[in-house]
């Protein structure tokens, strides 16, 4: 999976991080230590994108620091633990990171925006953490086959490490957008925020549908069941409208 990023040769590394070293360097709770011990099989640094390794300018201000971007890979035992593992790893590294999560033949990619902790400049506050679904790179999924080449760093035109991070994040987001649309859609910088809002609205809509469906099953009064069913149909119609707006 890492090869699809086409990391420049000067930025390629293959440095394993032992669980012992990770636990020593990162302050972990009891639950995080158990997660590290039981769920993570291997953690490896794969790429370090810096000005000297990729030729893009760093970006620094009072809230953000993009002097390097890490590309790492974590092999895990249980795909259901992908997000907790990703959170654990992202917390341990202040730098922006794309974390490739590997479980058997399937992969997922995690990323998040990190802002400087104003109370402690050496620490970061994680925001907008996201993760793709699991996929098999060499499988027969037409959307995956069309989407993977878009992650090629060499195809991204940008002037800074911050722009590179945002461009890659947008391309990763397009997998979820394409899944909803049913066809592969290329990253559109002008529409990215619109796509993000629509995905959030779809998620909220489906959570509400799930809640109402549970209420319908539990409700015994006919009038209330009818009212809930009507609301459910409205949400289902809204879901169709939202999905059509993605295309």
NUVOVEX-88631 format. One record per residue (C-alpha): z negated, y negated, x; residue number from 1. Coordinates in nm, 3 decimals, decimal comma. Each point is the difference from the previous one (the first is absolute). Layout:
R        w        v        u  num
R        Z        Y        X  NUM
...
END
This chain:
R        w        v        u  num
R    0,000    0,000    0,000    1
R   -0,086   -0,242    0,282    2
R    0,359    0,005    0,125    3
R    0,121   -0,175   -0,317    4
R   -0,178   -0,316    0,118    5
R    0,218    0,011    0,314    6
R   -0,277   -0,151    0,211    7
R    0,148   -0,173    0,309    8
R   -0,043    0,213    0,311    9
R   -0,226   -0,257    0,167   10
R   -0,239    0,012   -0,295   11
R   -0,015    0,379   -0,030   12
R   -0,330    0,166    0,082   13
R   -0,140    0,342   -0,082   14
R   -0,371   -0,041    0,051   15
R   -0,236    0,238   -0,183   16
R   -0,335   -0,136   -0,110   17
R   -0,274    0,261   -0,002   18
R   -0,241    0,014   -0,291   19
R   -0,284   -0,046    0,246   20
R    0,148   -0,321    0,141   21
R    0,083   -0,128   -0,348   22
R   -0,357    0,056   -0,119   23
R   -0,138   -0,173    0,309   24
R    0,219   -0,310   -0,035   25
R   -0,016   -0,044   -0,379   26
R   -0,327   -0,046   -0,192   27
R    0,014    0,274   -0,265   28
R   -0,216    0,080   -0,299   29
R   -0,117    0,357   -0,061   30
R    0,281    0,048   -0,251   31
R    0,261   -0,134    0,241   32
R   -0,125    0,228    0,276   33
R    0,037    0,296   -0,235   34
R    0,351   -0,114   -0,095   35
R    0,093   -0,028    0,367   36
R   -0,145    0,340    0,077   37
R    0,130    0,195   -0,299   38
R    0,330   -0,161   -0,100   39
R    0,170   -0,148    0,307   40
R    0,165    0,254    0,227   41
R    0,162   -0,237    0,249   42
R    0,038   -0,375    0,054   43
R    0,270   -0,133    0,233   44
R    0,118   -0,347    0,100   45
R    0,381    0,007   -0,013   46
R    0,114   -0,358    0,052   47
R   -0,139   -0,333    0,117   48
R    0,223   -0,289   -0,098   49
R   -0,078   -0,309    0,208   50
R    0,194   -0,294    0,138   51
R    0,042    0,173    0,335   52
R    0,111    0,331   -0,157   53
R    0,225   -0,120   -0,281   54
R    0,083   -0,362    0,084   55
R   -0,132   -0,159   -0,318   56
R   -0,238   -0,296    0,000   57
R   -0,363    0,045   -0,096   58
R   -0,134   -0,188   -0,301   59
R   -0,355   -0,139   -0,015   60
R   -0,179   -0,236   -0,236   61
R   -0,352   -0,038   -0,140   62
R    0,045    0,290   -0,243   63
R    0,248    0,242    0,158   64
R    0,067    0,153    0,339   65
R    0,329    0,175    0,075   66
R   -0,004    0,040    0,377   67
R    0,071    0,372   -0,032   68
R    0,089    0,259   -0,263   69
R   -0,117    0,359    0,029   70
R    0,193    0,299   -0,128   71
R   -0,222    0,307   -0,015   72
R    0,000    0,347   -0,151   73
R   -0,284    0,195   -0,157   74
R    0,029    0,369   -0,082   75
R   -0,225    0,096   -0,289   76
R   -0,095    0,316   -0,188   77
R   -0,005   -0,124   -0,360   78
R    0,256   -0,249   -0,137   79
R   -0,251   -0,105   -0,266   80
R   -0,205   -0,154    0,283   81
R    0,289   -0,211    0,132   82
R   -0,130   -0,338   -0,121   83
R   -0,362    0,050    0,115   84
R    0,131    0,112    0,340   85
R    0,235   -0,297    0,017   86
R   -0,285   -0,239   -0,083   87
R   -0,215    0,158    0,270   88
R    0,270   -0,037    0,266   89
R    0,111   -0,349   -0,103   90
R   -0,360   -0,125    0,014   91
R   -0,034    0,120    0,358   92
R    0,293   -0,207    0,133   93
R    0,011   -0,381   -0,038   94
R    0,375   -0,016    0,066   95
R    0,254    0,039   -0,282   96
R    0,090    0,368   -0,026   97
R    0,251    0,230   -0,164   98
R   -0,171    0,337   -0,032   99
R    0,223    0,304   -0,053  100
R   -0,201    0,273   -0,172  101
R    0,118    0,354    0,057  102
R   -0,100    0,305   -0,205  103
R    0,197    0,322    0,052  104
R    0,366   -0,102   -0,047  105
R   -0,075   -0,312   -0,203  106
R   -0,055   -0,357    0,111  107
R   -0,134   -0,323   -0,142  108
R   -0,023   -0,349    0,150  109
R   -0,295   -0,235   -0,038  110
R   -0,021   -0,371    0,083  111
R   -0,211   -0,302   -0,089  112
R   -0,036   -0,371    0,065  113
R   -0,295   -0,085    0,226  114
R   -0,155   -0,344    0,016  115
R   -0,241   -0,139    0,257  116
R   -0,363    0,020   -0,104  117
R   -0,110   -0,363    0,006  118
R   -0,360    0,100    0,072  119
R    0,100    0,221    0,295  120
R    0,339   -0,071    0,158  121
R    0,007    0,343    0,169  122
R    0,003    0,177   -0,337  123
R    0,258    0,025   -0,277  124
R   -0,008    0,001   -0,378  125
R    0,240    0,253   -0,154  126
R    0,208   -0,118   -0,294  127
R    0,283    0,143   -0,209  128
R   -0,021    0,351    0,139  129
R    0,295    0,210   -0,113  130
R    0,130    0,351    0,053  131
R    0,325    0,178   -0,085  132
R    0,018    0,328   -0,183  133
R    0,034    0,314    0,209  134
R    0,356    0,101    0,079  135
R    0,191    0,253    0,211  136
R    0,237   -0,186    0,237  137
R    0,250    0,282    0,026  138
R   -0,017    0,097   -0,367  139
R    0,260   -0,042   -0,276  140
R   -0,149   -0,314   -0,157  141
R    0,292   -0,244   -0,020  142
R   -0,226   -0,306   -0,016  143
R   -0,187    0,106    0,315  144
R    0,326    0,069    0,185  145
R    0,129   -0,349   -0,085  146
R   -0,334   -0,174    0,063  147
R   -0,103    0,141    0,339  148
R    0,277   -0,175    0,204  149
R   -0,126   -0,336   -0,129  150
R   -0,314    0,045    0,216  151
R    0,204   -0,031    0,320  152
R   -0,159   -0,286    0,194  153
R    0,329   -0,069    0,178  154
R    0,158   -0,093   -0,335  155
R   -0,259   -0,266   -0,080  156
R    0,089   -0,359    0,094  157
R   -0,312   -0,206    0,061  158
R   -0,158   -0,242    0,247  159
R   -0,365    0,102    0,013  160
R   -0,230    0,299   -0,025  161
R   -0,131   -0,136   -0,331  162
R    0,352   -0,009   -0,143  163
R    0,061    0,353    0,126  164
R   -0,318    0,128   -0,164  165
R    0,088   -0,165   -0,330  166
R    0,357    0,129    0,010  167
R   -0,113    0,358    0,063  168
R   -0,266   -0,030   -0,270  169
R    0,267   -0,116   -0,246  170
R    0,219    0,298    0,086  171
R   -0,290    0,238   -0,051  172
R   -0,074   -0,160   -0,337  173
R    0,359    0,067   -0,106  174
R   -0,068    0,373   -0,017  175
R   -0,231   -0,054   -0,298  176
R    0,247   -0,246   -0,153  177
R    0,289    0,245    0,045  178
R   -0,203    0,286   -0,148  179
R   -0,062   -0,207   -0,312  180
R    0,366   -0,106   -0,022  181
R    0,123    0,356    0,055  182
R    0,244   -0,114    0,270  183
R   -0,039   -0,137    0,351  184
R   -0,027   -0,379    0,003  185
R    0,025   -0,190    0,328  186
R   -0,273   -0,241    0,103  187
R    0,063   -0,347   -0,139  188
R   -0,217   -0,264    0,166  189
R    0,032   -0,242   -0,289  190
R   -0,101    0,262   -0,258  191
R   -0,283    0,165    0,193  192
R   -0,280   -0,186   -0,176  193
R    0,165    0,063   -0,336  194
R    0,020    0,373    0,080  195
R   -0,366    0,000    0,104  196
R   -0,109   -0,167   -0,324  197
R    0,207    0,238   -0,211  198
R   -0,151    0,304    0,175  199
R   -0,350   -0,136   -0,064  200
R    0,086   -0,058   -0,365  201
R    0,136    0,353   -0,031  202
R   -0,315    0,143    0,154  203
R   -0,222   -0,203   -0,234  204
R    0,212    0,103   -0,299  205
R   -0,025    0,371    0,085  206
R   -0,374   -0,017    0,056  207
R   -0,036   -0,157   -0,343  208
R    0,224    0,269   -0,152  209
R   -0,219    0,267    0,159  210
R   -0,316   -0,164   -0,136  211
R    0,140   -0,032   -0,352  212
R    0,133    0,358    0,002  213
R   -0,352    0,123    0,078  214
R   -0,139   -0,213   -0,284  215
R    0,258    0,137   -0,245  216
R   -0,105    0,356    0,083  217
R   -0,366   -0,083   -0,052  218
R    0,039   -0,216   -0,312  219
R   -0,067    0,169   -0,337  220
R    0,068   -0,290   -0,240  221
R    0,359   -0,009   -0,119  222
R    0,031   -0,380   -0,016  223
R   -0,129   -0,045    0,356  224
R    0,225    0,279    0,127  225
R    0,299   -0,170   -0,163  226
R   -0,093   -0,333    0,157  227
R   -0,035    0,157    0,346  228
R    0,327    0,192   -0,038  229
R    0,183   -0,321   -0,093  230
R   -0,143   -0,173    0,309  231
R    0,105    0,295    0,214  232
R    0,359   -0,022   -0,125  233
R    0,003   -0,373    0,080  234
R   -0,112    0,072    0,355  235
R    0,265    0,268    0,040  236
R    0,266   -0,248   -0,110  237
R   -0,136   -0,260    0,242  238
R    0,018    0,259    0,277  239
R    0,371    0,054   -0,064  240
R    0,062   -0,376    0,011  241
R   -0,185   -0,036    0,330  242
R    0,194    0,287    0,157  243
R    0,331   -0,154   -0,109  244
R   -0,097   -0,327    0,169  245
R   -0,015    0,178    0,337  246
R    0,374    0,064    0,003  247
END
